[in-house]
Amino acid sequence: MRVGESFGEACRCCGSTLIIIAPPSSSGHCAVCSHEAAGWAQRLVATAERRRAAQQRALLATAAEAHARQRAERLAARRAAIARWARDARGAAANFLRDLQYRTRRPSQA
């Protein structure tokens, strides 16, 4: 919507000299108090709200992806620690059995 200055009479309702120039269907109406201008302003506000909501959703999605990535990294580190612990426990058990067999002078089966 394009608004311009009217050099004729002021609006009878609000006294403004701003008039709507374009679109042609609304030209000549007051840019301050007409229902066309109010509708236009409401559409602009609604568009801004939709864009803000879309940006908020994108920001939340990005944060959720980062959180999921961090959680996956923590779980992978936990799995690796458990695998190391299990490997060390198996090695300790095998060493214990070898040592036990050495002490009893029996041949190793391992």
Residue, then its C-alpha position, 0 to 999 in steps of 0.5 A: m500500500r502506498v500512502g501520499e499527502s493530499f493537498g486538498e481537504a483533510c479527512r472528516c473523521c481524523g483530520s489527516t491529510l494522508i491518503i492511500i495512493a495505491p492500490p487503485s481499489s483503495s485510492g483516495h481513502c484516508a490512510v489513518c482511519s479507513h478500514e482498508a488501511a486498518g486491514w492492511a496494517q493487520r495483515l502486516v502485523a500478521t505477516a510479521e508474527r508468522r515470520r517471527a514464529a517461523q524464525q522461533r521454530a527454526l531456532l528451536a529446531t536448531a537447538a533441539e538438533a544440537h541437544a540431540r547431537q550432544r546427547a548422542e556424543r555423551l551416550a557414545a562416550r558412555r558406551a566407549a567407557i563401558a566397553r573399556w571397562a569390560r575389556d579391562a575386566r576380561g583381561a584381569a579375569a584372564n590374567f587371574l586364571r593364568d596366574l592361578q594355573y601357573r601357581t597350581r602348575r597345571p598347563s594353561q588351557a587358554 
